[in-house]
Amino acid sequence: MTSKTKTSKNKTIKTKTKTSKNKTNKNKTTKTKTIKTKTKTPRFLTNKADIISAIKNISKEDAIADFEKLCSTNCKTINPASKVGNDIMDHYFFHHRIETKSKRGINYFDWIKTNWKTNEPEYRLYKVNLANGKTPEKARYGVFRLYYGAVNGFKPLIARWLYCKYKPNTKHAILDFSAGWGGRCIGALSLGLKYIGIDTNTDLRGDYDRLTRDLQTHTSYTPELELVFKDSATIDYSAYDYDMVFTSPPYFKKTRPTEEYAHMPHYASREDFNTRFLFPAIERAWTHLKKGGVFALNVPMDVYDEIKSAKLLPPLFAKHPLYIQPRFAKGNPTGKTEQYKEYIYVWKKI
C-alpha cells in the first residue's frame, strides 16, 4: 500500500524594501531661500474723536478732580514740573490744540494722512515708542510732537503761581488778551479771581461755556469769567476793570506764526503782526491798567527785545524763567548755544 505524503507548499513572500538613494552634491551649489517677512502695517483709528480719546482720555470727573487738586495746591511749594491742572485744561481744550498747525505748518490730522511710515527716522521712533509701552495712537502722536512740534497750552499751575506772587485785587479782574487754550483762565479760577479773556477763535466759545457750567455744577467754586471773541488790537479796554494783565500772545517767525489756529487773522510778516496786533494790544491794555497793577507777558527773548525797542512799556520790573518741559530722554540740552530759554516778563504801573 502506497502512502501519499502531502507536502506543504511554502509561499515565498517578497518584501519590497525601499532603498534610500543618497544623492551626492558634487559640483552643485546649494540654493538658500530667503524668506521675506512682511511688516504688519499698524492699524490706526480713523475717526477724529476716537483718535483724540485714545491720546488723552480724560473724563469730566477726572478733570474736575484735577481742578480741585489745583485749588488745594500750596503756592509756596509749587513744583513747575508738576502736571496738576493739565487734565482739566486738556479735557476742554486739547481737541482744539491738536487741530492747530504747529511750527512746521501742519496739524496732527493732516500729518497722519502723509506717508510718514516710509520716513525711516519717524517710523523707527514710532516702534521705539511702542516698545516702551505706548499704545499705537500715543506712539504715533509722540512722533509728531518730536518732529513737528505739538501745540502746548500754558500750564494752569504756573499761572496760579504768578497770581499768588503778585496778588491781584479780587475786586478786579485778570485781563488776558490772548486767551487761547484756557491755562491762565483755569489758574485764575483756582484762586477765585475774576478773569476776562479775549480771543478771535470763536470755536473756543462752547468749551469755555462748558468749563464754566461744569465748575458751577460739580464744585463749590463759583467761576467769574467773561469771554470776548474779538481782535484784541481793536478792543476798548476802558470798558473793563482789571488790575493785572497776563497773557502769552502767539509767536511769529519772519513770515508766519508758530501756531495757526482757527479764525486767526492773516498777517503778511512778523512786522505786520507786531504793527497790527501785538503792539496796539499791549499799548491799549497798559493804558487802562489800574495804577499799582501788574503787566505780565510770556514771550520769547527776541520778542521782548522788540517790545523794549518800541518803548511801549516802562523799564522792566522783573522776569521769571518759564519751566520748559524736557523733550529729550536726558533732559533739555545745557549748552549755551543749544538751550532754549523763555521768560515771563513783568512790569508794574506806578
C-alpha positions in Angstrom: 0.0 0.0 0.0 1.5 3.0 -1.1 1.0 6.1 1.2 0.9 9.6 -0.4 2.6 12.1 1.6 1.3 15.7 1.2 3.9 18.2 1.0 3.1 21.7 2.2 3.8 24.4 -0.3 5.8 27.2 1.3 4.9 30.5 -0.3 7.7 32.9 -0.6 6.6 36.4 0.4 8.7 39.0 -1.4 9.1 42.1 0.6 10.0 45.2 -1.4 12.4 47.2 0.6 12.7 50.9 -0.3 16.3 51.7 -0.6 17.2 55.3 0.0 19.3 56.8 -2.6 21.8 59.2 -1.3 22.4 62.0 -3.8 25.8 63.4 -3.7 26.0 67.1 -4.3 29.1 67.0 -6.3 29.9 70.3 -8.1 26.5 71.6 -7.2 25.9 74.9 -5.2 23.2 74.9 -2.6 20.5 77.4 -3.2 19.3 79.2 0.0 15.8 80.6 0.1 15.4 84.0 1.7 12.1 84.3 3.5 10.7 87.8 3.3 8.7 88.7 6.4 6.1 91.3 5.8 6.0 94.1 8.4 2.5 94.4 9.7 1.1 97.8 8.8 -0.2 99.3 12.1 -4.0 99.7 12.3 -4.9 103.1 13.5 -8.2 104.7 14.3 -9.7 106.9 11.7 -12.4 108.9 13.5 -11.1 112.2 14.9 -13.0 111.9 18.2 -11.7 108.4 18.7 -8.1 109.4 18.0 -8.3 112.3 20.5 -9.7 110.0 23.2 -7.0 107.4 22.5 -4.3 110.0 23.0 -5.9 111.9 26.0 -8.8 110.0 27.6 -9.7 112.4 30.4 -13.2 112.1 31.8 -15.2 115.0 33.2 -14.9 113.5 36.7 -11.1 113.3 36.3 -11.0 116.9 35.1 -13.0 118.2 38.0 -10.9 116.2 40.5 -7.7 117.7 38.8 -9.2 121.2 39.2 -9.9 120.6 42.9 -6.3 119.4 43.4 -5.1 122.5 41.7 -7.2 124.7 44.0 -5.6 123.0 47.1 -2.0 123.3 45.8 0.1 125.5 48.1 1.5 128.4 46.1 4.7 128.4 48.2 5.5 124.8 47.3 4.5 124.7 43.6 6.7 122.4 41.5 6.8 123.8 37.9 7.3 120.3 36.6 4.1 119.1 38.1 1.2 118.3 35.8 -1.5 119.3 38.2 -4.1 121.3 36.3 -3.2 119.9 32.9 -6.0 117.4 32.9 -8.8 119.9 33.2 -7.2 122.1 30.5 -6.8 119.1 28.2 -10.3 117.8 28.8 -11.8 121.0 27.4 -9.2 122.3 25.0 -6.9 119.6 23.8 -9.0 118.8 20.7 -8.5 122.4 19.6 -4.7 122.3 20.0 -4.4 119.0 18.1 -6.1 120.6 15.1 -3.9 123.7 15.2 -1.0 124.0 12.8 2.3 123.6 14.5 5.6 125.4 13.9 6.2 123.4 10.8 2.9 124.4 9.2 0.9 121.2 9.6 -1.5 119.9 12.2 -1.7 116.4 13.5 -4.6 115.2 11.4 -3.0 116.4 8.2 0.3 114.8 9.1 -1.2 111.3 9.7 -2.5 111.4 6.2 1.0 111.6 4.8 3.3 108.7 4.1 5.1 109.2 7.5 5.6 105.4 7.8 8.0 105.5 4.9 10.1 108.1 6.7 12.7 105.9 8.4 13.5 108.1 11.4 9.9 108.8 12.1 8.8 105.1 11.8 11.8 104.0 13.9 10.7 106.4 16.7 7.2 105.0 16.4 8.5 101.5 17.0 10.6 102.7 19.9 7.5 104.3 21.5 5.6 101.1 21.1 8.4 99.1 22.7 8.3 101.5 25.6 4.7 100.5 26.3 2.8 103.3 24.5 -0.4 102.5 22.6 -0.3 102.8 18.8 -2.1 106.2 18.9 0.1 107.6 21.7 3.2 106.2 20.0 2.2 108.0 16.7 1.4 111.2 18.5 4.8 111.1 20.2 6.5 111.1 16.7 4.5 114.2 15.7 5.4 116.0 18.9 9.1 115.5 18.4 9.4 116.1 14.7 6.7 118.7 14.1 6.2 120.4 17.4 2.9 120.0 19.3 0.9 123.0 20.3 1.1 123.2 24.0 -1.2 125.1 26.4 0.1 127.4 29.2 0.2 125.4 32.4 -2.6 126.4 34.9 -0.2 125.6 37.7 2.4 128.2 36.6 -0.4 130.8 36.1 -1.6 130.1 39.6 2.0 130.6 40.9 2.3 134.0 39.2 -1.1 135.2 40.5 -0.1 134.1 44.0 3.2 136.0 43.7 1.7 139.3 42.6 -1.6 139.1 44.4 -4.1 140.9 42.1 -7.1 142.5 43.8 -10.0 140.1 43.9 -12.4 143.0 43.3 -10.9 143.5 39.9 -10.1 141.0 37.1 -7.2 139.4 35.3 -7.1 140.5 31.7 -5.8 138.1 29.1 -5.8 139.4 25.6 -4.7 136.1 24.0 -6.9 133.7 26.0 -6.1 130.6 23.9 -6.3 127.2 25.5 -7.5 128.1 28.9 -4.4 127.7 31.1 -4.3 131.2 32.5 -8.1 131.2 32.9 -8.1 128.0 34.9 -5.2 129.2 37.1 -7.2 132.4 37.9 -10.4 130.5 38.7 -8.5 128.2 41.0 -7.8 131.2 43.2 -11.3 132.7 42.9 -10.1 135.5 40.7 -12.2 137.2 38.0 -11.0 136.6 34.5 -11.5 138.5 31.2 -10.3 136.6 28.2 -10.1 137.9 24.6 -9.5 135.8 21.5 -10.5 135.7 17.8 -11.1 131.9 17.9 -14.8 131.7 18.2 -14.6 127.8 18.2 -13.5 128.1 21.8 -16.7 129.6 23.0 -18.6 126.4 23.5 -15.8 124.8 25.6 -15.3 127.9 27.8 -19.1 127.8 28.4 -18.9 124.1 29.2 -16.0 124.7 31.6 -18.0 127.4 33.4 -21.1 125.2 33.6 -19.3 122.2 34.9 -17.4 124.1 37.6 -20.6 125.7 38.8 -22.4 122.3 38.8 -19.8 120.0 40.2 -17.6 122.1 42.6 -18.1 124.6 45.4 -16.3 127.2 43.3 -18.2 130.0 41.5 -16.2 130.9 38.4 -16.3 134.5 37.3 -15.2 134.9 33.8 -16.0 136.9 30.7 -15.0 135.9 27.2 -14.8 138.4 24.4 -14.3 137.0 20.9 -12.8 139.9 19.0 -9.4 141.1 17.8 -7.5 142.3 20.9 -6.0 145.2 18.9 -9.4 146.7 18.4 -10.8 146.4 21.9 -11.8 149.4 24.0 -10.1 148.4 27.2 -11.6 151.3 29.2 -14.8 149.3 29.4 -13.1 146.7 31.6 -12.0 146.7 35.3 -8.6 145.0 35.7 -5.5 145.4 37.8 -3.4 142.6 36.2 -2.7 141.7 32.6 -1.2 138.3 32.0 -1.0 136.7 28.5 1.1 134.7 26.2 0.4 136.0 22.6 1.1 133.9 19.5 4.7 133.7 18.5 5.6 134.8 15.0 8.5 133.9 12.8 9.6 136.1 9.8 6.8 135.1 7.5 4.3 133.0 9.6 3.2 132.3 13.1 4.5 129.3 15.0 0.8 128.3 15.6 -2.1 128.7 13.2 -5.4 128.2 14.9 -9.0 128.6 13.7 -10.2 132.1 12.9 -6.7 133.6 13.3 -6.3 136.8 11.3 -3.8 136.7 8.5 -0.5 138.6 8.9 1.9 139.0 6.0 5.0 139.1 8.2 6.2 139.5 11.7 6.4 143.2 11.2 2.8 143.2 10.1 1.9 141.1 13.1 3.6 143.5 15.5 2.2 146.6 13.9 -1.4 145.4 13.5 -1.8 143.2 16.6 0.8 142.8 19.3 2.0 146.4 19.8 -1.5 148.0 19.7 -2.9 145.3 22.1 0.0 145.9 24.6 -0.3 149.7 24.4 -4.0 149.8 24.9 -4.1 147.2 27.7 -1.3 149.0 29.5 -3.1 152.4 29.2 -6.2 151.2 31.1 -4.4 149.0 33.6 -5.1 150.4 37.1 -2.3 152.1 39.0 -0.3 149.7 41.1 -1.3 147.0 38.6 0.9 144.3 37.1 1.5 143.7 33.4 3.0 140.2 32.6 3.9 138.8 29.2 5.2 135.3 28.4 7.1 135.8 25.1 10.4 134.6 23.6 13.5 136.8 24.2 13.6 138.2 20.8 10.0 139.4 21.0 10.8 141.1 24.4 13.7 142.9 22.7 11.3 144.2 20.0 8.8 145.4 22.7 11.7 147.1 24.6 12.9 148.8 21.4 9.4 150.1 20.6 9.3 151.7 24.1 5.8 150.5 24.7 6.3 149.9 28.4 8.4 151.4 31.2 11.6 149.7 32.4 11.2 146.1 33.3 10.3 145.2 36.9 11.1 141.5 36.9 11.5 138.4 34.8 10.9 134.8 35.7 12.3 131.8 33.8 9.5 129.7 32.4 9.8 125.9 33.0 10.2 124.2 29.7 9.1 120.5 29.6 12.1 118.3 28.6 11.8 117.0 25.0 14.8 114.6 25.3 15.4 111.4 27.2 18.2 113.0 29.2 16.5 116.4 29.6 17.0 119.6 27.6 20.4 120.5 26.3 22.5 122.5 28.7 25.0 124.1 26.2 24.6 127.9 25.8 24.1 127.6 22.0 21.6 124.7 22.3 19.4 125.5 25.3 16.2 127.3 24.7 15.1 129.7 27.4 11.9 131.6 27.8 10.7 134.1 30.5 7.6 135.7 31.9 8.4 139.5 31.8 6.7 141.7 34.4 6.1 145.5 34.5 4.4 147.5 37.3 2.3 150.5 36.8 3.3 153.1 39.4 
